[in-house]
């Protein structure tokens, strides 16, 4: 199992939690692949759209080569503040992540310890829901863009040099994100979502083939 796969697997390890917790300050930049990194973006108004806040309750399934985990998540967004709470299927609190655009704080079970990488979990969430322009401002060595596929909308993270996708690195995305149950009327002629808020109401499938990592999200 690759290093990234192990880190993402621990991000989904939610079924061995205790009442004891610890509060940790996490880094805000993560390595997604060789020579590819992403630093967490703040909560832009472009993410919030016409609303002042966003509240999303979701069912999350995480599958790696050797493990599969399920959890419920509650995500709260407001200007310059993001809060992500992870719950076990029966409702027990697992972790709480808060991010103010500069500092990421993780309150989590002591059983998870430093192996729970909150920054990776939050980076994945931003890659899914933040607009391409915002994601690309905080990427190094890659570029996020929409591409044609058999789903309603697909976005992918591709190796890039000087903001240009590196064709020599192949046509397969490093990270592939598929969105379903988006109405055709909400898509513009380029295949991008007119309303970024629509992503919060869709089913999401994210794959990182090199890490044997799959994540599915369904709104509740």
C-alpha positions in Angstrom: 0.0 0.0 0.0 1.4 3.4 -0.9 2.1 6.1 1.7 -0.8 8.2 0.4 -3.2 5.2 0.6 -2.1 4.5 4.2 -2.7 8.1 5.2 -6.1 8.2 3.5 -7.1 4.9 5.1 -6.3 6.3 8.5 -8.4 9.3 7.6 -11.3 6.9 7.4 -10.5 4.8 10.4 -13.5 5.7 12.5 -14.7 2.5 14.1 -12.2 2.2 16.9 -12.9 5.5 18.7 -12.8 6.2 22.5 -14.3 9.0 24.6 -10.7 10.4 25.2 -9.7 12.9 22.6 -6.7 15.1 21.8 -6.5 18.4 20.1 -3.8 18.8 17.4 -2.7 21.6 15.1 -2.2 20.0 11.6 -0.2 21.2 8.6 -2.2 22.7 5.8 -0.2 21.4 2.8 -0.3 17.8 1.6 1.5 15.7 -1.0 -0.9 14.2 -3.5 1.6 12.5 -5.8 5.2 12.8 -6.8 5.9 16.5 -7.3 2.2 17.3 -6.8 1.1 19.1 -3.6 -2.0 21.0 -2.5 -2.4 23.7 0.2 -5.8 24.1 1.8 -7.7 27.0 0.4 -9.8 29.4 2.5 -13.6 29.6 2.3 -14.1 32.0 -0.6 -17.4 33.7 -1.3 -17.3 31.8 -4.7 -17.7 28.6 -2.7 -20.6 30.0 -0.7 -22.3 31.5 -3.7 -25.3 33.6 -2.8 -25.6 32.0 0.6 -23.8 33.2 3.7 -23.4 29.6 5.1 -23.5 26.1 3.8 -24.5 23.1 5.9 -24.2 19.6 4.4 -24.9 16.2 6.1 -23.5 13.3 4.1 -22.8 9.5 4.2 -19.2 8.8 3.4 -17.7 5.4 2.4 -13.9 5.0 2.2 -12.3 2.0 0.6 -8.7 1.1 0.3 -6.8 -2.0 -0.8 -7.3 -3.7 2.6 -10.0 -1.8 4.5 -13.4 -0.2 4.1 -15.0 2.3 6.5 -18.3 4.2 6.6 -19.1 7.4 8.5 -21.5 10.3 8.6 -20.1 13.8 8.1 -21.5 17.2 9.0 -19.8 20.0 7.1 -20.4 23.7 8.0 -19.1 26.5 5.9 -19.2 30.2 6.6 -16.9 33.1 5.6 -13.4 32.2 6.6 -14.4 29.2 8.6 -14.9 25.5 7.9 -16.0 22.9 10.4 -16.1 19.1 9.6 -17.5 16.7 12.1 -17.1 12.9 11.6 -19.7 10.6 13.2 -19.9 6.8 13.4 -22.9 5.2 11.7 -24.7 5.1 15.1 -24.0 8.8 15.7 -21.0 8.8 18.1 -18.7 11.8 17.5 -15.3 10.7 16.0 -13.5 13.9 15.1 -14.0 17.6 14.7 -11.9 19.6 12.2 -11.9 23.4 12.2 -10.1 25.6 9.6 -10.0 29.4 9.5 -8.1 29.8 6.3 -4.7 29.7 8.1 -4.8 27.1 10.9 -6.2 23.6 10.9 -7.2 22.2 14.3 -8.1 18.5 14.7 -9.9 17.2 17.8 -9.8 13.5 17.6 -9.6 10.2 19.4 -6.3 9.4 21.1 -6.5 5.9 19.6 -6.1 7.5 16.1 -3.1 9.6 17.3 -0.9 11.2 14.6 -1.8 8.5 12.1 -5.1 10.3 11.5 -4.2 12.9 8.9 -6.9 15.5 9.0 -5.2 17.6 6.4 -5.7 14.9 3.8 -9.3 14.4 4.5 -10.0 18.2 4.3 -7.9 18.4 1.1 -10.0 15.7 -0.6 -13.2 17.6 0.4 -11.9 20.8 -1.1 -10.9 19.0 -4.3 -14.4 17.7 -4.6 -16.4 20.9 -3.8 -14.2 23.9 -4.4 -14.3 25.5 -7.9 -11.5 24.7 -10.4 -10.1 28.2 -10.2 -9.8 28.1 -6.5 -8.2 24.6 -6.4 -5.7 25.5 -9.1 -4.5 28.6 -7.2 -3.4 26.2 -4.4 -2.0 23.4 -6.5 1.6 22.7 -7.4 2.5 20.3 -10.2 -1.0 19.6 -11.3 -4.2 21.2 -12.6 -7.9 20.5 -11.9 -10.3 20.6 -14.9 -13.5 19.0 -16.2 -13.3 16.3 -18.8 -15.7 14.2 -20.9 -16.9 11.0 -19.4 -20.1 8.8 -19.2 -21.2 10.6 -16.0 -23.1 13.9 -15.8 -20.0 15.7 -14.7 -16.3 14.6 -14.3 -13.4 16.6 -12.9 -9.9 15.4 -12.7 -6.5 16.3 -11.3 -3.9 16.1 -14.1 -0.1 16.5 -14.0 0.8 20.0 -15.3 3.8 22.2 -16.0 3.4 26.0 -15.9 -0.4 25.7 -15.7 -0.5 23.5 -18.8 -1.5 19.8 -18.6 1.5 17.6 -19.3 0.4 15.3 -22.1 3.6 13.3 -21.7 2.3 12.2 -18.3 -0.7 10.4 -19.8 -4.3 11.3 -20.2 -5.5 9.5 -17.0 -6.1 11.9 -14.1 -4.2 11.5 -10.9 -7.5 11.9 -9.1 -10.8 11.3 -10.8 -14.1 12.8 -9.5 -17.5 11.8 -10.9 -20.7 13.6 -10.0 -24.1 12.0 -10.6 -27.7 13.2 -10.2 -27.0 16.7 -11.5 -29.7 18.1 -13.8 -28.5 18.9 -17.3 -29.9 22.4 -17.0 -27.3 23.1 -14.3 -24.4 22.4 -16.6 -23.0 24.9 -19.0 -21.7 24.2 -22.5 -18.2 23.4 -21.2 -19.5 20.7 -18.8 -18.9 22.7 -15.7 -21.5 23.3 -13.1 -23.2 26.7 -13.3 -24.0 26.6 -9.6 -21.2 25.3 -7.5 -23.7 24.7 -4.7 -25.3 21.9 -6.8 -22.3 19.7 -6.0 -23.5 19.5 -2.4 -26.7 17.8 -3.6 -25.1 15.2 -5.8 -23.6 11.8 -5.3 -19.8 11.8 -5.6 -17.3 9.1 -6.5 -13.6 9.9 -6.1 -10.8 7.5 -7.2 -7.1 7.6 -6.8 -6.0 4.5 -8.7 -2.3 4.8 -7.7 -3.3 4.7 -4.0 -6.0 2.0 -4.4 -8.3 4.6 -2.8 -12.0 5.1 -3.4 -14.4 7.5 -1.7 -18.2 7.8 -2.2 -20.3 10.6 -0.8 -24.1 10.7 -0.7 -26.1 13.7 0.6 -28.6 13.0 3.4 
